[in-house]
Amino acid sequence: MTKNIVRPLKLPEGCSVESVFYGSGTLCISTQAGCHMACPFCASGRAGLMRNLSVQELEAQVELYPDIEIKRITLSGIGEPLSNLENVEHFISESKYPVSLTTSVPDASLLKKIIKLKHNGVMLSLHAGSFETHKKLIPKSDSLNLIFEAMTDIWGEISGNRKRKIGFNYLLFDGINDTDEEISAFIGKMLQFKEATVHLLLCNHVERSRFRSPDIDLFQEIYEKMRDAGLNVRRANNWRKEAEGGCGTLFLKTLQK
């Protein structure tokens, strides 16, 4: 089985941002050097935001893989794509590959604009069912209520095929967002978006992080609860479970040096 391949792009400042090619054919690239979202579980934002990456730097990450057959690209590496929207829009419109993106939604009013782009998927990283837990995990995100209100407004305007390209990421953390109350609250909000995909994820361990995912039995129980409620829920694939299945640690290490 092909292993994940990580190739860094060195920036003029001396640090490097990661891109990861998954053996499934997806290339994951970064949109910023660092990140301002301040998610406490994430290595990418530990040092804050340095700057946006230019369109040329987005394209340069793809050019690091001339020997690899890329099937699709996802803007899911370091950084928040909605905070670099002008360059992200340009990259998506000009790319010869299908492009998807992952956002933690710093501004819910931008969702309609991004969903109507020529994308191959938009993934909303929410990781919570309640306002309080969402704010704890993603402090710089717009409120959970505003995000779901924006999605409700959008939902009636897009086709069934476009709806199936929308995803909601739920990264499980032991003792934080894996309780019955939290999962039930999330399911309740998701029932109107059944065409969308829920990606139920386990976290990649980050050095010196207190965040851990629950054991596999609870993970399976939560998966079954979402599935039985009628959600289109998927579990993390093996590519993202590998040690090099996530971005951010290389960027952090080069800054520390």
C-alpha positions as CSV (number, residue, x, y, z in Angstrom):
1,M,0.0,0.0,0.0
2,T,1.3,3.5,-0.9
3,K,2.3,5.5,2.1
4,N,1.5,9.2,2.7
5,I,4.1,11.5,1.2
6,V,4.9,14.8,3.0
7,R,6.8,17.5,1.0
8,P,7.5,20.9,2.6
9,L,7.4,24.2,0.8
10,K,10.1,26.5,2.2
11,L,9.0,30.1,2.6
12,P,11.3,33.2,2.3
13,E,10.9,33.6,6.1
14,G,12.8,30.3,6.6
15,C,9.9,28.2,7.9
16,S,8.1,25.5,5.9
17,V,4.5,24.6,5.3
18,E,3.4,21.0,4.7
19,S,1.6,19.4,1.8
20,V,0.5,15.8,2.2
21,F,-0.2,13.4,-0.6
22,Y,-2.5,10.6,0.5
23,G,-2.3,7.2,-1.2
24,S,-5.9,7.5,-2.2
25,G,-4.9,10.2,-4.7
26,T,-5.7,13.3,-2.8
27,L,-3.1,16.1,-2.3
28,C,-3.7,18.2,0.8
29,I,-2.2,21.7,0.7
30,S,-1.9,24.7,3.0
31,T,-3.4,28.1,2.5
32,Q,-1.6,30.1,5.2
33,A,1.6,30.1,7.1
34,G,0.2,29.5,10.6
35,C,-3.4,30.1,11.5
36,H,-5.3,32.7,13.5
37,M,-8.2,30.4,14.6
38,A,-6.5,29.4,17.9
39,C,-8.0,25.9,18.1
40,P,-6.4,24.5,21.3
41,F,-6.0,21.0,19.8
42,C,-4.3,22.0,16.6
43,A,-0.5,22.4,16.0
44,S,-1.0,24.6,13.0
45,G,-2.1,27.6,15.0
46,R,0.1,27.4,18.1
47,A,2.3,30.2,16.9
48,G,-0.5,32.2,15.4
49,L,-0.8,33.5,11.9
50,M,2.3,34.7,10.0
51,R,0.6,35.5,6.7
52,N,-1.5,34.3,3.8
53,L,0.1,32.2,1.1
54,S,0.0,33.7,-2.4
55,V,-1.6,32.0,-5.4
56,Q,1.9,31.2,-6.6
57,E,2.7,29.5,-3.3
58,L,-0.5,27.4,-3.5
59,E,0.4,26.3,-7.0
60,A,4.0,25.7,-5.9
61,Q,2.8,23.0,-3.4
62,V,1.2,21.1,-6.2
63,E,4.4,21.4,-8.3
64,L,6.3,19.6,-5.5
65,Y,4.7,16.3,-6.8
66,P,5.7,16.0,-10.5
67,D,6.2,12.3,-10.1
68,I,2.8,11.6,-8.5
69,E,-0.6,11.0,-10.1
70,I,-2.8,13.6,-8.3
71,K,-6.5,12.9,-8.7
72,R,-7.8,15.8,-6.5
73,I,-6.7,18.6,-4.2
74,T,-8.0,19.6,-0.9
75,L,-7.3,22.9,0.9
76,S,-7.3,21.3,4.3
77,G,-3.7,21.8,5.5
78,I,-2.3,24.7,7.6
79,G,-4.5,27.8,7.7
80,E,-8.1,28.9,7.3
81,P,-9.1,29.1,3.6
82,L,-11.9,31.6,4.2
83,S,-9.3,34.0,5.7
84,N,-7.4,33.9,2.4
85,L,-10.5,33.9,0.2
86,E,-9.3,36.0,-2.7
87,N,-6.3,33.7,-3.4
88,V,-8.3,30.6,-2.7
89,E,-11.0,31.6,-5.2
90,H,-8.4,32.2,-7.8
91,F,-6.7,28.9,-7.2
92,I,-9.9,26.9,-7.4
93,S,-11.0,28.6,-10.6
94,E,-7.7,28.0,-12.3
95,S,-6.9,24.5,-11.1
96,K,-6.9,21.6,-13.5
97,Y,-7.8,19.3,-10.6
98,P,-11.0,19.1,-8.6
99,V,-10.5,21.2,-5.5
100,S,-12.3,20.9,-2.1
101,L,-11.7,22.8,1.0
102,T,-12.1,22.6,4.8
103,T,-13.1,25.6,6.9
104,S,-13.7,26.3,10.6
105,V,-16.0,29.1,9.5
106,P,-14.6,32.4,10.9
107,D,-17.4,34.2,9.1
108,A,-20.7,32.4,8.4
109,S,-21.7,35.1,5.9
110,L,-19.0,33.8,3.5
111,L,-20.5,30.3,3.3
112,K,-22.9,31.1,0.5
113,K,-20.1,32.6,-1.6
114,I,-17.7,29.6,-1.0
115,I,-20.4,27.0,-1.6
116,K,-21.3,28.5,-5.0
117,L,-17.7,28.3,-6.2
118,K,-16.6,25.6,-8.7
119,H,-15.5,23.3,-5.8
120,N,-15.3,19.6,-5.4
121,G,-16.5,19.8,-1.8
122,V,-16.8,22.1,1.2
123,M,-16.2,20.6,4.7
124,L,-17.3,22.5,7.8
125,S,-15.2,21.7,10.8
126,L,-17.6,22.1,13.8
127,H,-16.8,19.3,16.3
128,A,-19.7,20.2,18.6
129,G,-23.4,20.2,19.1
130,S,-23.6,23.0,21.6
131,F,-22.6,26.6,21.5
132,E,-20.4,26.3,24.6
133,T,-18.3,23.3,23.4
134,H,-18.0,24.7,19.9
135,K,-16.6,28.0,21.3
136,K,-14.2,26.1,23.5
137,L,-12.8,24.1,20.7
138,I,-12.9,26.7,17.9
139,P,-12.7,30.1,19.7
140,K,-12.3,32.3,16.6
141,S,-15.2,30.6,14.7
142,D,-18.5,32.3,14.1
143,S,-21.2,31.1,16.5
144,L,-22.6,27.6,15.9
145,N,-26.1,29.1,15.6
146,L,-25.1,31.6,12.9
147,I,-23.3,28.8,11.0
148,F,-26.4,26.6,11.0
149,E,-28.7,29.5,10.2
150,A,-26.5,30.4,7.2
151,M,-26.5,26.7,6.0
152,T,-30.3,26.6,6.3
153,D,-30.6,29.7,4.1
154,I,-28.2,28.1,1.5
155,W,-29.7,24.6,1.5
156,G,-32.9,25.5,-0.4
157,E,-30.8,27.2,-3.1
158,I,-28.5,24.4,-4.2
159,S,-29.1,21.2,-6.1
160,G,-29.1,17.7,-4.6
161,N,-25.7,17.0,-6.2
162,R,-24.2,20.1,-4.6
163,K,-25.7,19.2,-1.3
164,R,-23.9,15.8,-1.4
165,K,-20.6,17.8,-1.8
166,I,-21.1,19.4,1.6
167,G,-19.5,17.8,4.7
168,F,-19.5,18.4,8.4
169,N,-16.4,17.3,10.3
170,Y,-16.7,16.0,13.9
171,L,-13.4,15.4,15.5
172,L,-13.9,13.4,18.7
173,F,-12.2,14.4,21.9
174,D,-12.3,12.3,25.1
175,G,-14.5,13.9,27.8
176,I,-15.2,17.1,25.7
177,N,-17.5,16.5,22.8
178,D,-18.2,12.8,23.0
179,T,-21.0,12.8,25.6
180,D,-24.6,11.7,24.8
181,E,-25.8,15.3,25.3
182,E,-23.3,16.7,22.9
183,I,-23.8,14.1,20.2
184,S,-27.6,14.3,20.5
185,A,-27.4,18.1,20.1
186,F,-25.3,17.8,17.0
187,I,-27.6,15.2,15.5
188,G,-30.6,17.4,16.1
189,K,-29.0,20.2,14.2
190,M,-28.0,17.9,11.3
191,L,-31.3,16.3,10.6
192,Q,-32.2,19.0,8.0
193,F,-29.0,18.4,6.2
194,K,-29.2,14.6,5.6
195,E,-27.9,14.8,2.1
196,A,-24.6,16.1,3.5
197,T,-21.8,13.8,4.8
198,V,-20.7,13.8,8.4
199,H,-17.1,12.8,8.8
200,L,-16.5,11.3,12.2
201,L,-12.8,11.6,13.0
202,L,-10.1,10.6,15.5
203,C,-7.4,13.1,16.2
204,N,-3.7,12.7,15.2
205,H,-1.7,13.1,18.4
206,V,0.2,16.3,18.7
207,E,3.2,16.5,21.0
208,R,2.5,18.1,24.4
209,S,-1.2,18.2,23.7
210,R,-3.8,17.2,26.3
211,F,-6.4,16.3,23.7
212,R,-7.0,12.6,23.0
213,S,-9.8,10.8,21.2
214,P,-12.0,8.3,23.0
215,D,-11.5,4.6,22.8
216,I,-12.6,2.7,19.7
217,D,-15.7,1.2,21.4
218,L,-17.1,4.7,22.2
219,F,-16.1,5.9,18.7
220,Q,-18.1,3.0,17.2
221,E,-21.1,3.7,19.5
222,I,-21.2,7.3,18.4
223,Y,-20.9,6.3,14.8
224,E,-23.8,3.9,15.1
225,K,-25.9,6.6,16.9
226,M,-25.4,9.0,14.1
227,R,-26.0,6.4,11.5
228,D,-29.2,5.1,13.2
229,A,-30.5,8.7,13.4
230,G,-30.4,8.8,9.6
231,L,-27.2,10.8,9.1
232,N,-24.8,10.0,6.2
233,V,-21.9,9.4,8.5
234,R,-18.4,8.1,7.5
235,R,-15.4,7.1,9.6
236,A,-11.9,8.3,9.1
237,N,-10.0,6.5,6.4
238,N,-6.7,4.7,7.0
239,W,-4.7,7.4,5.1
240,R,-5.5,10.1,7.7
241,K,-4.8,7.7,10.6
242,E,-1.1,7.5,9.7
243,A,1.4,9.5,11.7
244,E,1.9,11.8,8.7
245,G,-1.9,12.1,8.1
246,G,-2.2,15.6,9.4
247,C,-0.5,19.0,8.9
248,G,1.0,21.5,11.2
249,T,3.8,19.8,13.1
250,L,6.5,20.5,10.6
251,F,5.5,24.2,10.4
252,L,5.7,24.3,14.2
253,K,9.1,22.6,14.4
254,T,10.7,25.0,11.8
255,L,9.4,28.0,13.8
256,Q,10.9,26.5,17.0
257,K,14.2,26.2,15.3
